[in-house]
Every structure is written in C-alpha cells, then in structure tokens.
Amino acid sequence: MKGIINIIAVLALFAVLVSPAFADTSDLEWRNFEINDQELEVGEDGERIAIEEGATLEIEVGLEALDDVEDIQVTAEISGYEYADYEPLMATSHLFDLTEDTFKTVSLDIELPVQLDKDEYYLRIRVTDKNSDTMEQIVRLYIEPSRHGVEITDVFFSPGDEVQSGRSLLTTVVLQNYGDNDEEDVKISVSIPELGVSATDYIEILETNANQESVSYETSEEMFLSIPDCAAEGVYSVDVIVTYDYYETVRESYSLTVVDGGYCTANDESLVVAVGPESQNVAAGQSVVYTIAMSNDGSTSETYSFEVSVGDWASVSMSDSLVVLAPGQSQVVEATVTVSSDAVVGSHAVNLYLMNDGNVLETFTLNAVVTEGADDFSLANALEVALVVLVVLFILVLLVVAYFRLQKDDDEEQTYY
C-alpha cells in the first residue's frame, strides 16, 4: 500500500514539472481608461458619463503585465439594446501577448445607433484569456439626445447598382433628423470622384423626430449623374455627403458597377471628323491643301495629334500637329502636300493618322494625282475651291454632331422615361 502511495506522489510531482505554466489575468493590472479622450477613474460602481446618441465611443484601455501573459483579449460591450441581435454594440481586440513589466494600450470603437433609448447603459470592459477568470470594469453611460443630428438612412440608385457608360444614374437620398431641432437648408451632394461627375439637391426644412411618436423621413429629389461615354468598366465609389447646421456633415459611400454601354468605340464617337476633298490633282513641283474639320462632341477636353506617312515623291506639313478641343469646340487643320519636281505622274497616297493618348483613332488616305505640266487652276481658283470645301465640311460636321446628340437623347428618354 505504501508503495502505491509513493508511485502516485511521484506521478503527481512529474505532472507538475511537465505541465505548461498558463498565465492568467491575475498577472495583469488596469492602468487607465479613456472614452472620447476623457480620462476616467473607474470604481466598483463605474463612473457615469454623458454621451450623445449617434456618437462613436472611442475607448482606450491601458494594461500592465506583472508577469508574462499570452492570448489576451479585450472586449467592450453594451447590453440592453433592442436590436442588438442585428447591430451588436460590441468591439473586440485581436489576441496579444505581454511580457513582464510591459504596458499596452488597447483601442476599441463602438458606434452608438440613433435608435438607442435615452437611458443609462453599462459599458462592460472585459479582459480574458483561454482559461482564467475574467477581469471586468464598468463605465456607466447616460445616452442623451443630440441638439443636431442627421442620418442617411437609405440611398436608391436607378437603374440600380450597375449602370452602363454613357447612361445616367438617378440617385435619391433618404434622411432622418434625430436631433432636437429642425434643420434648414440641408445640402445633399452625390458624386463619383473617379469619373468627375456630381449632383446636388437641397431640403429647405428637415423636421425633427424628437417630438413625434413615430420616426419620419425626408427624401431628396432625383439627382442625375451622367456617366461618361468612355468610362472604364469597373467598380466605383459613390460618395453621399449631407451638410447641415452650417458645419456638420455626415457621409456614406456606396459601390457602383459601370459596364460598357457601347457609346465609346475605337473611332471615338465623341469626335466628329470630316476630310475633303480626299483626292486632288496637282502638278509636279506644286502644292495642294487638304482640309480636316474636327469637332469635340464629348463632355471633356481632349488632345489630338497627327502623324503622316508619305514616300519620297512629296513632303507634308500640318498647320497644327497638336489640337486641344474643349467640349463642343471645333477646329480646322490643313495638310499641305508639296509634290517633288521629279515626282512620277500618276496617283500617290498620303496616310494621315489621327492620334489620341497614343492610340490611333482614325486613318485617312489622301490621294494626290500628279499631272504633267502646270495645274489648270490658278492660286486664286485653288483658294476659292478650298473655301467652298471648308464651308461644306463645317456644315457636314454640324449635321453629324446634331444627329449624334439627338440619337443619344432619344436613347436616354426611351431607357428612363
């Protein structure tokens, strides 16, 4: 019997020697508490502070390790909220370790909903590890109503959270005034910064819900955001900013997917180009002028350039090799082809490349028919012909621009109305 007891004692001693030493929360010590930069001295019953509804609790907890500790976690929680199963009022830190005589500050944030009752709540701050008792401190929060408070409760997009480039996005914003005062001249701005588009609406009076038995909401007018024809496919951020009480703002961001609407083609339909005449007779040693009329029917300024490919039978000079067109602006560029005196009689080609951002938008083949002897036309006659061509080109450009604009307006009207 005595031998059995000795064996049990040896096994118990062995178990103690080989068992891992689990650190517990008794090896931690509270150092400080701060809520919204306000330092608190928390006692057994908890210190009471006033917090406005809808505010964000910025919690800082200071801990000091009296010994090495592992797998520590800090949790802050508010109980008693009606909708806590949908919006838990809780924040939890990641696991962390502390070595002996080390101090650490843990930061946690909890957003208070505007639906929170005006009452007293306990903010429970707990420190736990895997298998030790919980350290807990309590801060008593008194939720008081805000003098001014506006919330974005919903945002509606039409045709939805996916839109085609070249189309319009219709946006309506729903607001709630949970403050004690009515708000005047509330400004609502909707923008897609990456696309450079925005829209604004105003609500003259946004009434408070403070004295009403049920919550009331106010909806903005529809705001139109025109998605550029050549907007790249992808996901963009739509920012909704509400400004009230002169300086106060509330902001929310939403995701919008832009897909190709087919309005941006390789030839850039926002640019209308006409060339004339594309074929002309010219005597060897003489020059001939080709006219290129350009009009920017897009919504942004664009920069265009020209490159020329010609053989040794002629040389080409451009009146403008770089053209910047603002939206709705037009310009005429002249290409002067000077034929060499020894050029072979017959048809020759000049390839003219219209470029934008390093990409070839369009290629024009200008035909020059080299004739024997002097040209039948005098310089004055040539200028008269060029003037007539220029007028015809401008009329053609205006007609094409008008056609595209009418067609686009008809498409948008059929889609949204």
MIPA-74497 format. One record per residue (C-alpha): residue number from 1; residue in one letter; y negated, z, x negated. Coordinates in steps of 0.02 Angstrom, whole numbers, plus 50000, padded with zeros to 5 digits. Each point is the difference from the previous one (the first is absolute). Layout:
BEGIN
> k,r,c2,c3,c1
> NUM,A,Y,Z,X .
...
***
This chain:
BEGIN
> k,r,c2,c3,c1
> 1,M,50000,50000,50000 .
> 2,K,49883,50045,49860 .
> 3,G,50037,49831,49917 .
> 4,I,49950,49907,50158 .
> 5,I,49835,50094,50008 .
> 6,N,49963,49957,49820 .
> 7,I,50036,49815,50032 .
> 8,I,49882,50000,50151 .
> 9,A,49864,50083,49896 .
> 10,V,50018,49871,49861 .
> 11,L,49991,49857,50126 .
> 12,A,49845,50073,50080 .
> 13,L,49916,50019,49831 .
> 14,F,50046,49821,49955 .
> 15,A,49928,49936,50164 .
> 16,V,49837,50088,49965 .
> 17,L,49990,49927,49825 .
> 18,V,50034,49820,50051 .
> 19,S,49906,49995,50165 .
> 20,P,49831,49908,49995 .
> 21,A,49847,50109,50015 .
> 22,F,49910,49942,50158 .
> 23,A,49813,50030,49997 .
> 24,D,49932,50070,50163 .
> 25,T,49829,50005,50080 .
> 26,S,49978,50182,49945 .
> 27,D,49960,49923,49831 .
> 28,L,49844,49920,50076 .
> 29,E,49833,50079,50038 .
> 30,W,49859,49943,50113 .
> 31,R,49840,49965,49905 .
> 32,N,49876,49922,50123 .
> 33,F,49977,49908,50164 .
> 34,E,49867,49873,50046 .
> 35,I,49973,49905,50161 .
> 36,N,49867,49864,50000 .
> 37,D,49929,50071,49838 .
> 38,Q,49984,50173,50078 .
> 39,E,50088,50135,49899 .
> 40,L,50097,50125,50104 .
> 41,E,50071,50172,49969 .
> 42,V,50153,50003,50109 .
> 43,G,50067,50166,50056 .
> 44,E,50146,50051,50109 .
> 45,D,49917,49946,50162 .
> 46,G,49919,49846,49924 .
> 47,E,49817,49960,49985 .
> 48,R,49920,49909,50147 .
> 49,I,49897,49842,49974 .
> 50,A,49920,49876,50120 .
> 51,I,50050,49817,49991 .
> 52,E,49934,49857,50107 .
> 53,E,50124,49898,50102 .
> 54,G,50044,49834,49921 .
> 55,A,49962,50065,49825 .
> 56,T,50116,49987,49851 .
> 57,L,50065,50161,49920 .
> 58,E,49994,49982,49812 .
> 59,I,50112,50141,49939 .
> 60,E,50016,50059,49821 .
> 61,V,50128,50132,49951 .
> 62,G,50004,50078,49827 .
> 63,L,50166,50067,49933 .
> 64,E,50044,50087,49836 .
> 65,A,50177,50013,49929 .
> 66,L,50054,50170,49934 .
> 67,D,50161,49920,49938 .
> 68,D,50073,49825,49992 .
> 69,V,50024,49932,50176 .
> 70,E,50075,49837,50064 .
> 71,D,49999,49894,50157 .
> 72,I,49848,50081,50078 .
> 73,Q,49922,49926,50157 .
> 74,V,49840,50047,50093 .
> 75,T,49983,49967,50187 .
> 76,A,49851,50023,50116 .
> 77,E,50030,49995,50188 .
> 78,I,49908,50032,50163 .
> 79,S,50108,50039,50153 .
> 80,G,49958,50003,50185 .
> 81,Y,49934,49823,50017 .
> 82,E,50052,49916,50163 .
> 83,Y,50048,49836,49917 .
> 84,A,50070,50065,49837 .
> 85,D,50163,49905,50029 .
> 86,Y,49898,49838,49987 .
> 87,E,49865,50058,49879 .
> 88,P,50067,50143,49893 .
> 89,L,49858,50102,49925 .
> 90,M,50087,50024,49834 .
> 91,A,49981,49954,49817 .
> 92,T,50129,50027,49862 .
> 93,S,49988,49984,49812 .
> 94,H,50128,49918,49886 .
> 95,L,50123,50111,49909 .
> 96,F,49935,50067,49835 .
> 97,D,50046,50119,49860 .
> 98,L,49895,50130,49911 .
> 99,T,50027,50084,49834 .
> 100,E,49958,50182,49970 .
> 101,D,49814,50045,49997 .
> 102,T,49952,49829,50070 .
> 103,F,49871,49975,50138 .
> 104,K,50006,49855,50125 .
> 105,T,49889,49945,50144 .
> 106,V,50083,49910,50145 .
> 107,S,49892,49893,50117 .
> 108,L,50050,49961,50179 .
> 109,D,49908,49913,50143 .
> 110,I,50023,50019,50188 .
> 111,E,49902,49893,50124 .
> 112,L,49957,50096,50158 .
> 113,P,50013,49894,50159 .
> 114,V,49858,50001,50125 .
> 115,Q,50124,50051,50136 .
> 116,L,50024,50170,49918 .
> 117,D,49950,50141,50120 .
> 118,K,49846,50102,49960 .
> 119,D,50095,50156,49951 .
> 120,E,50067,50100,49854 .
> 121,Y,50145,49932,49898 .
> 122,Y,50097,50066,49851 .
> 123,L,50005,49894,49844 .
> 124,R,50160,50057,49915 .
> 125,I,50015,49963,49815 .
> 126,R,50177,50019,49933 .
> 127,V,50073,49990,49825 .
> 128,T,50189,49971,49991 .
> 129,D,50138,49950,49882 .
> 130,K,50185,49962,50028 .
> 131,N,50067,50172,50036 .
> 132,S,49868,50137,49990 .
> 133,D,49894,50090,50127 .
> 134,T,49844,49912,50062 .
> 135,M,49828,50049,49941 .
> 136,E,49877,49983,50144 .
> 137,Q,49816,50026,50030 .
> 138,I,49901,49971,50160 .
> 139,V,49826,49931,50028 .
> 140,R,49932,50020,50177 .
> 141,L,49911,49843,50059 .
> 142,Y,49879,49998,50145 .
> 143,I,49981,49822,50066 .
> 144,E,49826,49972,50067 .
> 145,P,49928,49846,50086 .
> 146,S,49898,49873,49901 .
> 147,R,49818,49964,50038 .
> 148,H,50029,49817,49958 .
> 149,G,50169,49917,49993 .
> 150,V,50059,49821,50035 .
> 151,E,50179,49939,49983 .
> 152,I,50070,49823,49996 .
> 153,T,50143,50019,50122 .
> 154,D,50060,49819,50004 .
> 155,V,49963,49823,49942 .
> 156,F,50059,49842,50087 .
> 157,F,50015,49829,49916 .
> 158,S,50016,49835,50093 .
> 159,P,50108,49898,49979 .
> 160,G,50083,50147,49909 .
> 161,D,50026,50065,49825 .
> 162,E,50042,49821,49945 .
> 163,V,49871,49861,50006 .
> 164,Q,49990,49820,49938 .
> 165,S,49872,49948,49871 .
> 166,G,49859,49903,50082 .
> 167,R,50016,50102,50160 .
> 168,S,49902,50149,50066 .
> 169,L,50057,50181,50006 .
> 170,L,49935,50097,50150 .
> 171,T,49984,50188,49971 .
> 172,T,49963,50143,50121 .
> 173,V,49984,50181,49946 .
> 174,V,50032,50154,50108 .
> 175,L,49900,50157,49960 .
> 176,Q,50005,50182,50054 .
> 177,N,49855,50122,49982 .
> 178,Y,50079,50172,49975 .
> 179,G,49837,50084,49944 .
> 180,D,49884,50108,50104 .
> 181,N,49861,49870,50007 .
> 182,D,49981,49825,50068 .
> 183,E,49980,49869,49862 .
> 184,E,49868,49864,50009 .
> 185,D,50003,49826,49921 .
> 186,V,50175,50012,49931 .
> 187,K,50030,49855,49880 .
> 188,I,50172,49920,49986 .
> 189,S,50034,49882,49855 .
> 190,V,50159,49899,49974 .
> 191,S,50026,49903,49839 .
> 192,I,50129,49914,49891 .
> 193,P,49921,50023,49827 .
> 194,E,50120,49883,49910 .
> 195,L,49953,49857,50116 .
> 196,G,49814,50042,50008 .
> 197,V,49993,50009,50191 .
> 198,S,49931,50140,50111 .
> 199,A,49936,50039,50174 .
> 200,T,49898,50142,50077 .
> 201,D,49978,50079,50171 .
> 202,Y,49899,50148,50067 .
> 203,I,50036,50129,50135 .
> 204,E,49835,50064,50070 .
> 205,I,50067,50168,50062 .
> 206,L,50169,50075,49955 .
> 207,E,50020,50148,50115 .
> 208,T,50081,50162,49946 .
> 209,N,50165,50063,50069 .
> 210,A,49951,50182,49973 .
> 211,N,49951,50032,50182 .
> 212,Q,50129,49887,50080 .
> 213,E,50168,50053,50068 .
> 214,S,50087,49844,49934 .
> 215,V,49976,49898,49842 .
> 216,S,49894,49844,50021 .
> 217,Y,49991,49849,49885 .
> 218,E,49874,49862,49967 .
> 219,T,50050,49822,49952 .
> 220,S,49893,49882,49899 .
> 221,E,49964,49820,50045 .
> 222,E,50112,49867,49922 .
> 223,M,49949,49963,49822 .
> 224,F,50040,49829,49926 .
> 225,L,50058,49976,49822 .
> 226,S,50017,49818,49949 .
> 227,I,50144,49981,49877 .
> 228,P,49955,49866,49870 .
> 229,D,50094,49836,50011 .
> 230,C,50071,50018,49825 .
> 231,A,50036,50187,50000 .
> 232,A,50156,50030,49896 .
> 233,E,50154,50060,50092 .
> 234,G,50032,50187,49978 .
> 235,V,49962,50174,50063 .
> 236,Y,49817,50054,50007 .
> 237,S,49915,50166,50036 .
> 238,V,49890,50008,50155 .
> 239,D,49874,50142,49981 .
> 240,V,49926,50083,50154 .
> 241,I,49849,50110,49965 .
> 242,V,49908,50101,50133 .
> 243,T,49829,50072,49959 .
> 244,Y,49925,50137,50111 .
> 245,D,49875,50143,49992 .
> 246,Y,49902,49896,49873 .
> 247,Y,50106,50041,49848 .
> 248,E,50175,50044,50060 .
> 249,T,50138,49871,49984 .
> 250,V,50183,49985,50045 .
> 251,R,50109,49864,49927 .
> 252,E,50172,49927,50031 .
> 253,S,50090,49853,49920 .
> 254,Y,50130,49886,50079 .
> 255,S,50111,49860,49936 .
> 256,L,49978,49820,50054 .
> 257,T,50118,49858,49954 .
> 258,V,49920,49828,49977 .
> 259,V,50112,49847,50012 .
> 260,D,49958,49818,49970 .
> 261,G,49912,49923,50149 .
> 262,G,50006,49822,49933 .
> 263,Y,49811,49980,49988 .
> 264,C,49997,49999,49810 .
> 265,T,50081,49844,49926 .
> 266,A,50015,49926,49828 .
> 267,N,49849,49891,50040 .
> 268,D,49895,50151,50052 .
> 269,E,49948,49957,50178 .
> 270,S,49844,50105,49979 .
> 271,L,49935,49863,49884 .
> 272,V,49957,49833,50080 .
> 273,V,49986,49854,49876 .
> 274,A,49956,49817,50024 .
> 275,V,49991,49865,49865 .
> 276,G,49923,49830,50018 .
> 277,P,50022,49865,49965 .
> 278,E,50162,50026,49906 .
> 279,S,50004,49820,49936 .
> 280,Q,49854,49903,49926 .
> 281,N,49969,49842,49898 .
> 282,V,49912,50018,49834 .
> 283,A,49963,49882,49855 .
> 284,A,50055,50039,49824 .
> 285,G,49869,50104,49909 .
> 286,Q,49925,50061,50165 .
> 287,S,50011,50164,50098 .
> 288,V,50050,50043,50177 .
> 289,V,49975,50162,50097 .
> 290,Y,50128,50085,50112 .
> 291,T,49937,50134,50121 .
> 292,I,50098,50159,50044 .
> 293,A,49934,50102,50148 .
> 294,M,50063,50182,50010 .
> 295,S,49978,50133,50135 .
> 296,N,50066,50181,49998 .
> 297,D,50060,50043,50176 .
> 298,G,50076,50165,49942 .
> 299,S,49934,50178,50014 .
> 300,T,49980,50035,49813 .
> 301,S,49910,49917,49855 .
> 302,E,50111,49886,49896 .
> 303,T,49984,49921,49828 .
> 304,Y,50067,49824,49972 .
> 305,S,50013,49893,49844 .
> 306,F,50045,49821,49957 .
> 307,E,50113,49925,49868 .
> 308,V,50011,49814,49963 .
> 309,S,50140,49891,49931 .
> 310,V,49948,49825,49944 .
> 311,G,50061,49874,49872 .
> 312,D,49899,49920,49858 .
> 313,W,49935,49866,50116 .
> 314,A,49860,50114,50063 .
> 315,S,49914,50170,49988 .
> 316,V,49958,50118,50143 .
> 317,S,49858,50125,50020 .
> 318,M,49980,50125,50143 .
> 319,S,49832,50052,50072 .
> 320,D,50076,50174,50022 .
> 321,S,50163,50052,49919 .
> 322,L,49991,50176,50078 .
> 323,V,49952,50026,50182 .
> 324,V,49973,50168,50087 .
> 325,L,49996,49990,50191 .
> 326,A,49952,50144,50113 .
> 327,P,50077,50005,50175 .
> 328,G,49931,49853,50101 .
> 329,Q,49918,49920,49847 .
> 330,S,50017,49815,49955 .
> 331,Q,49968,49902,49841 .
> 332,V,50016,49822,49936 .
> 333,V,50072,49964,49828 .
> 334,E,49988,49831,49915 .
> 335,A,50129,49928,49881 .
> 336,T,49925,49861,49892 .
> 337,V,50128,49882,49925 .
> 338,T,49934,49896,49853 .
> 339,V,50111,49851,49959 .
> 340,S,50025,49949,49819 .
> 341,S,49930,49829,49952 .
> 342,D,50173,49943,49946 .
> 343,A,50090,50066,50155 .
> 344,V,50136,49885,50067 .
> 345,V,49958,49914,50163 .
> 346,G,50098,50073,50145 .
> 347,S,50033,50161,50094 .
> 348,H,49990,50166,49907 .
> 349,A,50025,50179,50061 .
> 350,V,49907,50164,49967 .
> 351,N,50092,50158,50050 .
> 352,L,49882,50139,50057 .
> 353,Y,50072,50176,50019 .
> 354,L,49915,50129,50112 .
> 355,M,50041,50177,49936 .
> 356,N,49984,50177,50069 .
> 357,D,50052,50154,49902 .
> 358,G,50098,49890,49880 .
> 359,N,50098,49917,50141 .
> 360,V,49986,49816,50048 .
> 361,L,49942,49991,50180 .
> 362,E,49992,49812,50014 .
> 363,T,50015,49844,49893 .
> 364,F,49890,49847,50031 .
> 365,T,50038,49827,49929 .
> 366,L,49839,49902,49976 .
> 367,N,50030,49814,49983 .
> 368,A,49884,49890,49895 .
> 369,V,50023,49812,50004 .
> 370,V,49928,49928,49839 .
> 371,T,49926,49826,50029 .
> 372,E,49943,49862,49882 .
> 373,G,49815,49984,49964 .
> 374,A,49858,50096,50079 .
> 375,D,50024,50089,50164 .
> 376,D,49928,49912,50152 .
> 377,F,49906,50157,50051 .
> 378,S,49837,50051,49921 .
> 379,L,49964,50183,49961 .
> 380,A,49891,50014,50154 .
> 381,N,50138,49931,50110 .
> 382,A,50124,50121,49922 .
> 383,L,49886,50147,50039 .
> 384,E,49982,49942,50179 .
> 385,V,50188,49990,50018 .
> 386,A,50021,50172,49922 .
> 387,L,49872,50073,50123 .
> 388,V,50091,49926,50149 .
> 389,V,50166,50066,49936 .
> 390,L,49924,50172,49975 .
> 391,V,49936,50007,50179 .
> 392,V,50168,49943,50068 .
> 393,L,50091,50131,49895 .
> 394,F,49889,50141,50063 .
> 395,I,50027,49949,50181 .
> 396,L,50188,49993,49968 .
> 397,V,50000,50172,49919 .
> 398,L,49902,50076,50145 .
> 399,L,50119,49925,50127 .
> 400,V,50154,50065,49907 .
> 401,V,49925,50174,49981 .
> 402,A,49957,50007,50185 .
> 403,Y,50176,49943,50046 .
> 404,F,50085,50135,49896 .
> 405,R,49886,50137,50068 .
> 406,L,50030,49949,50181 .
> 407,Q,50188,49990,49971 .
> 408,K,50004,50174,49921 .
> 409,D,49895,50074,50142 .
> 410,D,50118,49923,50128 .
> 411,D,50153,50073,49910 .
> 412,E,49926,50175,49997 .
> 413,E,49949,49989,50184 .
> 414,Q,50175,49948,50052 .
> 415,T,50078,50139,49897 .
> 416,Y,49895,50150,50051 .
> 417,Y,49926,49960,50167 .
***
